[in-house]
Amino acid sequence: MLVNVIDLREREYRWSRVMAVLESATKNNDAEEADQVKPGLGVEIDYAERTGLSVREAMLWAEKTDGPLTLYLYDDEGEDTDADG
């Protein structure tokens, strides 16, 4: 279950290929002003990564995964850096 999205892409308007990382949202409990997630609300994902997804695919992947999750979006390192690529 997706509870938070952190967008760390340098090319923020590139949506067709990103690297997506899922982590348990309980890891964010220590962050300043964070909403608190209670542990044990499903399977806790320590770390899961997929590359070559669209932003939409990344969101769907996070939403169908069990437990409260934070989705981190990064530039896909395997992606061409030129805008036509």
C-alpha positions as CSV (number, residue, x, y, z in Angstrom):
1,M,0.0,0.0,0.0
2,L,1.5,3.2,-1.1
3,V,1.6,5.9,1.6
4,N,4.3,8.3,0.4
5,V,6.2,9.3,-2.8
6,I,9.7,10.9,-2.8
7,D,10.7,12.2,-6.2
8,L,14.5,12.3,-6.4
9,R,14.7,12.6,-10.2
10,E,17.1,15.2,-11.6
11,R,15.1,15.1,-14.9
12,E,11.7,15.6,-13.2
13,Y,9.7,15.7,-16.4
14,R,11.0,12.3,-17.7
15,W,8.2,9.9,-16.9
16,S,8.5,7.0,-19.4
17,R,11.6,5.3,-17.7
18,V,12.5,5.7,-14.1
19,M,14.1,3.6,-11.4
20,A,11.6,2.9,-8.6
21,V,12.6,1.9,-5.1
22,L,10.2,0.6,-2.4
23,E,10.9,0.7,1.3
24,S,8.8,0.2,4.3
25,A,7.2,3.5,5.4
26,T,8.2,2.7,9.0
27,K,11.7,3.7,8.1
28,N,10.5,7.2,7.8
29,N,9.1,7.4,11.3
30,D,12.3,9.0,12.6
31,A,12.2,11.8,10.0
32,E,11.3,15.3,11.3
33,E,7.5,16.0,11.2
34,A,6.8,12.5,9.7
35,D,3.4,11.0,10.0
36,Q,3.9,7.8,12.0
37,V,3.3,4.3,10.5
38,K,2.6,1.5,13.0
39,P,4.8,-1.5,12.4
40,G,3.2,-4.8,11.6
41,L,0.5,-3.6,9.2
42,G,1.5,-6.2,6.6
43,V,4.7,-7.4,5.1
44,E,7.5,-4.9,5.6
45,I,9.6,-4.4,2.5
46,D,13.2,-3.6,3.5
47,Y,14.2,-2.7,-0.1
48,A,12.9,-3.5,-3.6
49,E,14.1,-1.9,-6.8
50,R,12.9,-2.0,-10.4
51,T,14.3,-0.1,-13.4
52,G,12.8,0.8,-16.8
53,L,9.3,1.5,-15.4
54,S,7.1,4.4,-16.3
55,V,6.0,6.6,-13.3
56,R,2.5,5.1,-13.7
57,E,3.9,1.5,-13.6
58,A,5.9,2.4,-10.5
59,M,2.9,3.7,-8.7
60,L,0.8,0.6,-9.6
61,W,3.6,-1.6,-8.4
62,A,3.8,0.2,-5.1
63,E,0.0,0.2,-4.7
64,K,-0.4,-3.5,-5.2
65,T,2.5,-4.4,-2.8
66,D,1.5,-5.3,0.7
67,G,2.3,-3.1,3.7
68,P,2.7,0.7,4.0
69,L,5.4,1.8,1.6
70,T,7.4,4.8,0.5
71,L,8.1,4.9,-3.2
72,Y,11.3,6.7,-4.3
73,L,11.7,7.7,-7.9
74,Y,15.1,8.2,-9.5
75,D,16.4,8.8,-13.0
76,D,16.9,5.4,-14.7
77,E,20.6,5.1,-15.0
78,G,20.3,2.9,-18.1
79,E,18.3,5.6,-19.9
80,D,19.7,7.7,-22.7
81,T,20.4,11.2,-21.4
82,D,19.3,13.1,-24.5
83,A,15.7,14.1,-24.6
84,D,15.0,12.3,-27.9
85,G,16.4,9.0,-26.5
